Amino acid sequence: MSITVRDIAAAPHLEVNTAAGFPGLDRVVRWAHVTELPDPVHWLRGGELVLTVGLGLDPDEEGRRAYVRRLHGAGCAGLAFAIDVWLRGAIPAEVLDEGDRLGFPVLRVEGETPFIAVVETVADHYAAERGREQGRVLAAQDAMARAALRSGPAGVMHELASATSGECLLLDRNGMTSRAVPGTERAWHGSVRAAVAGPARTPGMRILAGDGTSGTGGVGGTSRTSDAGGTGGVGGTGGGVPGARTTGAGRTGTGGTADTASGDRTGGGAVTGEAPGAGETAGAAAGPGTATGAGGTPATTGDRTGGGTGAAPAGEGSRAGESDGGGGAGAVLLQTLGTTGRTLGWLALRCADPAASVRVLANHAASLLAVDLLHSRDARRAIFRERAPLLRAAALGGPAGVAPTLPPPPWEVVCYRLGRDADPALGTPDALDAAADALVDVLGDTGAAQSAGLCPLDGVLVAVLPDTGRPHAGERLLALLPGVPAAGACRARGPGDLASAVSRARGAVPPHGYRHVDEADAWAILRSAVPESGSRAFTEAVLGPLLEHDARNGTELAHTLRHHLDGGGHVEGTARDLGVHRNTLRARLRTAERVLGRPLSDPRARLELWTALSLHPLRCTDGTWHD
C-alpha cells in the first residue's frame, strides 16, 4: 500500500498542514525530495513530494505560478514549504491559487518538523510495507511447498493462483495443456500455446501481454532498473537504461545507515535512492556523497537545515508512464520448466500486475513443478529399464513366461540402429532413456506412451509402439533420437508375431532414414532378404572393374549406367536427366562396355548390372539417393 499526501499531512508526529490543492491529497508519494532549483523538473521522475524553503522561487508572480505548473506537469505528488526560514511565515498567494486551480497539493511544514522527518516518514512506510510483502511472499512459498508434498502440481498451481489472485496454466513439453487453474479453457490459453510453439523458445521467464502475445522485455535478462542500473529481478542483471522511468523492482538492497551531511537546509540535494525490489527493505536516500541504506535508519548529523535529502522510494506499484517489462493489467508470465538441456514444460500465470513479488512466487512454483517433472522423468526411465529384459526375451522368441507390458495390438515393431559408440551387445542406457523421454513427445502423456516397450538388442534398440498408421509413430520417434541414423519397422498382429516382426524389422533397417517392411515394394522386400555379405560379393563380381575405373579416373560411369538402366535404355531421356549431350552419354556407355567386357544389349547383362547397382543406395550428383 502506498503513502499519499493526505497520510503525510495527517501524520501526528509531523507538523505538516495542507494550504491549497485539497482535491489532490490522495496523490501517491513515491519520493520525498529537497530541491532549491528554480526548475528542478529535469531531476525528477514523477511521484515526488518536493520539499523546499522557497529559495528557488521566481521573484515574479507569473514565474511563481509557472513553477507550480512545471511540478504539476512533471507528475509530482505535491509541494511543501518550510515557512519559517525564507518565506517569513507565508506562502505566496499566487502559489496557493495555482495549487487550488490545478488540484495540486501545497503544504506547510511548520514548527520543529525538519525535512528529514518527512523523508523518514516516507521511508519507514515503505520499509514496513516491504516487510509485510516479504511475509506474504514467504507464507505463499511455504504453502506451495506443502502443497507440492501433499497433492503435487495441482496443489502448487492452486496455491500460486490464490496468492497472486491470478490464473495458471501448465503445459507439457509438447506445448499441450497438462492442467489449468481454473480448470476450464480460457481465451489466453491458446495464445500461450502458440507462443511456446513458435520458432524462438526463449528460456527463463518472459512477460506476455494480457492475451498471451509477446510483450516487451523479459525477466531474467534485463529487469526494471534505475538510470544507474543495478541487480536485476528474477534471475538476471538489470543494466542502466538512461531516461527510463522505472520502479526498480527486483533491486537488491544493502544494509546500513544513511546519514545526511550537516549543513544548511538550503543546500541542494540529489536524489540517490531507487525503488526497492522484492525481498529488500527500503531505506532513506541521503544527500550529496552519502549512500542509501536498505533496512537502515536515516540519521541526521545536523538540524533542519541539513543537506538535501531524497526519500526512500515507493513500493512495487508502477506509476503511469513507467516501463514494466511488458507488464500491465492482465499480463501473463511465461516460465520455462527444466534445468539445462531439454525443456520439460512451461508454466503460465495470468495476473493483474506482474510485480516483483508475483515473479518471485511464479519462479518458486516453477522450481517445484520442474522438480516434480524431473522426478517423473526419472521414474519413467526406471520403469522402461525394468521392463526391458521381459521384452528382450519375447523379441528373441524365448519360452513364454511373464508377458511384457505392451499397448493393445496391433503394434508397430521398430528396430533403431544405434550409433557407432554403442555397445554392440547391450546397446546403451542413454539410447533407451532418450527414447523413453521422446515417447511422450510422440504419443503424448498417455497410456500408450507409458505401456510401450523398449529394449536394446544386439546393436539395435527395439521399440514396440501402437500401430498408428501414417505418419508412423516409429518414424516420428526416429527424428527425436540423437545419434540414431536409421530404423526398420514391421507390423505385428499380436504376441505370436513379435519375434518374427523384430527379425524382419531388423533386416529392413536402411543405411539411413526409416523403412517399413509392410509398405516396401517387392524389390525392397527381396533386397532386404539378401544378406549383407552376399550383396557385397555380388556387387563386386558384377561391378568391380567399373567401380575401380571410376575411383582411379574420377569418372561417374556407374552413376551414368544406373540412370541409363532406370530410364529403360533410352539415350535421349538419360542424357536429359544427366544434363549432358547424347553423344557424351554414348561415349560413356561405350567406355562402360569396354571396362566391363559385356555388351549392354544383352538382357542378362542389363539385369545383373541393374541388380548390382540397386542392392545398395547410390548417391546422385544432385545429393539425392538412388534407392
N, C-alpha and C positions, 0 to 999 in steps of 0.2 A: 504494500500500500504506500502510495506516495504522500509526501507532505505538501500542503498547499499554503498560499499566502495567508489564508484565514487561520490556519493552525499556528503559524508563527505569530500572528497578531494576538491570538488567544492564549499563547503560552504564558503561564503565570509567573515564570521566573524572568521574563523579558518585559521591559517597558517599551513595547512597540505598539503603536496605535495607528489606525487607518485614518488618513487625512483626505483621500479622494479615490475615485475609481472603485467604489464598492461593488459594482457588478462583476469585477474581475477577481474577487477574493478567492475563488475556487481554482485559480490557475495553479498548476503543479510547479513546485520549486525543485529544479534539478540541481542547481548550484546556488551558492551564495558567494558573491564576488565583489571585492572592493576595487574601485577604479575612480580616478580623478581626471581621466582623459576627457577632453571636450567631445570627442567622438569615439567611443570605445567599441563600436559595432564590429569592427574588423577583428577584435579579440574575443568575440562572443559567439556562442553556438546556439543559443536559444534555451529557455527554461531557467535562466539565471535570475536571482533576486539581486539587483545591483545595489550595492551599499556605497554611499558617498557622503562627504561633508559639504558638497556643493562647490568645491574648488574649480571644477571644470565647467560650471555653468556660464553661458554666454552673458555678457552684461546687457545685451539687447533683449527685449521682451520676446520678439519673434524667434530669436536664436534659442531662447529657453524652451519655447514651445516645440521648435524643431528637434531639440534634444530629446524631449519626451516621445515625440513621434518616431524618432530613429530607434529608440529602445523598444517601443511597441512593435515596430516593423521587424525588428530582429528576433522577435519571439520571446523577449524577456518576460519573466513572471511578474515583476514589479520593480519599483524604485523606492529605496528607503534613504531618508536623510537623517544625519545626526544634526540636530538643530541648534546645539549649544556650542558649536566650535566656530563655524564660519558664517552661518546664516543668521546668527544672533537671534534665535528663537522663533523664526518664522520662515516657512517655505513660500517662495514667490507665488503670488496669486495665479499668474498665468500657467505655472506648472500644475497647480491643483485643478485649474479649469480644463487644461488639456487632458489630464488624467481622467476627469469626470466625463469629458466628451468621448474619449476612446474606451472607457471602461477599463483603464489601465491603473492598477493599484499604486497609490503613492502613500508611503508610510513615514511615520515619525519615530525615530529612535531616540528615546528620551532618558533622562536621569543618569544612572550609573551603568547603563547597559552598554558594554563595549561591542564593537563589531564581531570580535572573536566569539562572543557568546551566541550571536546569531549563527555564526559559522558552525559552532559546536552543536547547536540545536539541530541543524540540518544533518550534520554528520552522524550524530548519535541516533537520529531517527532511522537513517538508512542502515546503520550498523545493526540496530536492533531488528530491523526488517530482514536483513541478511541472515541474522541468527535464526529467526523464525523460519525463513525459507530453507535454510540448511536443515532444520529439524524436520520440516515436511518432506524434504528430499530423502533424508536418512530413513524416516519412517516408511516411506514408499519403497525404498530399496529393500528394507528388511521384509516388508510384506511380499514383495516379488520373490525374494529368496525363499521364504517359507512356502509360497505358492508353488515354486518350482519343485520343491521336495514333495509337496502334498499332491499336486494334480498336474504337474508337467507344464508344457507350453500353454495349454488353455488357461491355467491359473495365472501364469505370468502375464498373459495378454489382458486378462480381466483386471488385474491389479494396475497395469500400466494405463489402461483406458480410464479406470476410476481415478487414478492420481492426477491425470492430465485433463480430465473431462473431454476425452477425445475418442476416436475410433481407431481400431487396429486391424491390420491385415498381414497375415503370414503367407508368404509364397514359397513353394519348393524350388529346387534348383532348375526346374523347367519353366519357372515363372507362372505356375498354376496355383490357384488358391488352395492352401492347406487348411487354414481356419481363419475366421474373422470374428471380431467383436465390435458391434453386434453381429449375429450370425447371418443376417440377410445381405444380399448383394447390394452394394452402394454404387452410385454413379461414378465415383472417383476410382473404384477398384480397377475398372478396365483401363483407365489411363495409366495407372501404376504398372499394370501388367505389360502395357505397351512400352513403358519406359525401360523396364528391365529386359525386354526382348529386343531392344534396339542394338545397333552395332557397337555403341560406346557404353559398355557397362562399367561405370566408374566405381571403384571400390571405396569403402568407407561410407560416410554419411553425406547425403546431399539434401537440399531443400527444394521441393517442387511447389508449384502453385497449388491453389486450393482444389483444382480439378485434377491434380496429379501430373500436370505437364511441367516440363523443366522450368525452374525459376532461375534467378541469377545468383550465382555464388553457391559454394558448397561448404560443408562443415568438415573439418579435419585437415584442410589445407590452409585456407585463409579465413579467418573469422572476423567478427566485428571488432574493430580496433580503433585506437585514437590516432591522431596525426603522428605521434611519436612511435607508433607501433606497440608491440607488447606480445606476451604469450597468448596464443590463440585459444579457442574454445575447445570443443571435443576433439582431442587427439591431433592438434595441429598448432602451427605458429602463425600468428597474425602479423603481417607486415604493415608498416605505416601507410596510410592512404591519405595523402595531403588533401585537406579540404573536405574529407568525408565526414558527415555528421553521424556519429555513431554513439552507441551507449557503452561500448567496450565490454559487452557481456562476454564472459569467459576469460578475463584477465586474471592473472594470479597476483594476489596481494602479498605484501611483506609486512611482517610485524614491526612495531616500533612506535616511537612517539614523535609527533611532528611539532616542532617548535616554530614560533614566529619570531622574526627578528624584532628586537626592540627598536624603538624609534618613534617616528611621528605618524599619527593617524593619517596624515595627508600624503604619506608616501605611496607611490604607485606600486601595485602588487600584480603579479602574473598568476594566472590560474595554472596550477601544476597537477591537479587531481585528474582522475579519469574514472569513468563508471566501472564499478567492480563487477566481476562475473560471478557465476555460481560457485559457491564454496569459498568466497573471500569475504572479508569484513571491511566495510567502508571506513575510511579514516578521513581526517581533515587535510586539505591541501594547504601547504604553508606558503609564505611569502617568498620573495626572491632568494634563491640559493638554498631553500630548505626542501626536504623530501616529504612526501605524503606517507604516513604510516597506516597500514591497514590493521585494524584492530587496536590501534593505539589511542591515546587521549591527547588531543592537541593541547599544548600548554603555551602560555604566553609569558614572555620574559619582560614584557613592558606593560603599558596600560592601554587604555582605549585608543591611544594614538600610535599603536604599533604598526609595523609594516603591513602592506596589503596582503590579504589572505583570500584563499579560494575555498569554498565549502566542499565537503565530501559530496560526491555525486549521487545522483538518484539511483534507484534500483534498476531492475531489468527492463521496465517498461520503456518502450521506444517512443520518443515524441514524433510528431508529424514531420515528415521530411527525412527521417533517418533511414539509412540503409540497414536492412536486417537480413542480409544474405538470401534474399528471395522470399522472405517470410511474409508475414501479414496475416490477416484474417483468413482462416480456413487453409493454412499452409499444410503441406504434407512432408514429413521427414521420412526419407528412404534410407535404410541402413542395410549394408551387405552383411550377411551372416557367414562366418567362417574365419579361419586364421589366414595363413598363406596358402597359395595354390588354388584349388577349385572352390568356387562359391557353393555353399550349402543351401542358400536360400536368401530371402530378403524379408525384412520387417518394415512395414509402412505404418506411420502414425499420423493421423489427421487431427489437428488441434487448432484452436483459435490463434495461438501465438507461439511460435517455436522459440521460446525464451531459453536462456542458458540452462535453467533448472529442468526444463522439459527435455532438452537434448541430453542432459546427464541421465535422466531416467530412461530415455529411449536407448541410450548406449548401454546402460546396465541391463535392460531387458534383452537387448540383442546379444550380450555376452552370455546370459543364462540360456537363451534359446540356442545359441551356437554350441554351447557345451552339451545340451541335450541332443542336438543333431549329430555332433561328433560321436557321442556315446551310441546313438542309434546306428551310425555308420559302422563303428567297430563291432557292435553286436551283430549286425547283418553279415559282415565279413566272416565272423567266427562261425555263424550258422552254416554258411556255404562251405567253409573249410571242413566242418564236422560231417557234412553230408557227402562230401566228395568221394570218400572211399566206397560208399554204397553204390554211387553212380558208376564209378570206375569198374566195379565188379560186374555190374549189369552190362556195361558197354563192351566188356571183354567176353560176354556170353558165359559167365561163370554159373555155378549151380544157384538155383533160386534160394534166396534167404530172405532177409528183411528187404522189402521193396523200397526203393529210393523215393523220396518225396518229389513229386513232379506235378505240373499242371495237368488238367484233364487232356487226354489225347483228342485229335491227332497233334503230333509235335513236329517242329522243325529242328532237326538234329544238325548242328553246325560244328565243324572242326576248324579251329583257328590255328594257322601255322604260326608258331612263336618265333621271335627274333633269334638271331644267331647266338645271343648271350644266354639263351635259356638252357637249362639242364635238359638234355635230350631224353633223360629217363623220367624225370619228375615234373618238368615244366618249372614255372616259378610261382611262388605265392603272390608276387606282385601282379602277375597276369590275372590270376583268379580274383584278387582283391579289386583290380581295376574293372574287371568285367562285372563283379558284384555291385560296384558303385554305378557303373554305366547302365545296368539293367533298369534302374529307377528312371534314368533319362529316357530310355526306350519304351518301357512299358508303364511308366508312372509308378506311384507308390500304391501298388495294387497287390491283390493276392497272387496274380500270375507272376509278378516280379519276385515275390517272396518264395514261391514254390518252384521256380525254375531251377534247373540242375546245372552245375558247373564242376568240372574235374579235369586236371591235367592228365594227359595220356600220351606217353612216348613222343614228346616234341610238339604235341598239339594240345589245345585247350578245347575240350568237348563241352558244348552248351546244348541243353535240351530246353527249347523255348516253345511257347504256344504257337501253333501254325496260324499266323495272322493273314496269310496271303500277301499279295503285293500291296505296299512295299514290305518286304520281309523283315521281321524283327532282327534276324541274324545279320542282314546286310547293314541295317542301321547301327547295330552294335559294333560291327567291324569299324565303322567310321569313327567310333569313340574310343577305340583301343590303341594307345600309342605303341609303336614298335611291332604291331601285328600287320603283316603285309597282305595276307590273303586268307580266304576262308572258303571251304566247300560245304554244301548243305544237302540234306536229303530228307524227305518226308517219312515219318514213321507213324503207322496207324495205331500202335499200341506197344506194350512191353515186349511182345514177341518179335517185333520188328526192330527193336532198339539196337542190338548188336550188329545186325546187317546194315542198318542205316548209318551207324558210326563208320563201318568199314567203307561203305560207298561214299559217304561224305568226305572221308579222309582221302580216298582215291581221286576225288573230284577237285581237290584244292588246286587252284591255278597258280601260276607264278606270281600273280598279283591280282587283287580285286576279289570279287565274290562270284561263285558259280553254284547254281542249284541243279543237282543231278536230274531231277524230275522235269526241269524246264529246258534242259540242254537238248540239242538236236541229236540225231542218230550218230553223226560223225563225232560229236563231243563225247557221247557215251562210249563209242569204240575207242577213241583216243585215251579216255580216262582208264580204260581197261588194260591198256598196254603198259607193261612195267617200264619204269624209267630206264633201266639198263638196256632193255630190248629196243626201246625207241631211239636211244642214243646210238646203239650199234647199227640199226637200220639206216639212220640218217648218215652216219659215217660211211657206210658201204655205198649208198646211192649218191650222196652229195660231197663226199670227201674231197675229190680233186677240184671241184668248183669252189668250195669254201676256202681251200688252200690258195687257189688262184686269186680270189678276192682279197684275202689277207695279205698276200705277197705284193699285189699290184695296186691295191686301193680301189679296185673296181666294185661294182654292185651287180654282178651277173646273177647271183642267187635272188636278189630282190627283184630284178627285172624278170627273171624266169617265173617267179611267183605271180607277179602281175599278169604276165602273158598267159599262164595256165588258168588263173582265176577268170580271165577275160575270154576264155574259150578259144584261145589261139588266134584271135583277131588282131592283126598288126595295127590297123588304124586306131581302134579303140584303146589298145595298150599304149601306143605312142602318145595318144591324147592324155591318158591317165598319168603317164610319167612326165609329160611336158617336154618330150623330145621329138625330133623329126623321125619319120618312119624309116628312113634309110639308116639312121643311127640305131634304131631298135633292131633292124635286120642284121646289122653288123654285130651287135651284142649277141643276138641269138646264134649266129654262125660261130662266134667265139665259144659260146657255151657248148654247142655241139662238139666242137673240136676238143675242148678240155675234157668233156665227159666221155667222148668216144662213142656217143649214141645219137641217133637222129631223133629230133623232136616229132617227126611224123609217125614214129612207132607208138601205137596206143599204149602198149605196156610200159614203154619208157616214160610216157607222159603220166601214167597212173603212179608209177613208182616215184617219179620226181615230185608230183603234187603231194603225195602222201608224206614223203620225207620233209618237204617244205612246210607241211601243215601240222606235223606232230608237235612242234614247239613254236611258241609265239615268235613272230619275226617283226622287228621294229621297222616301220616305214620311214621314208625320208621326211615326211611331214610330222613325225613324232608319234603317230598313232601306231597301233599294233595290228598285224595280220594274225587273227586268232582262229 
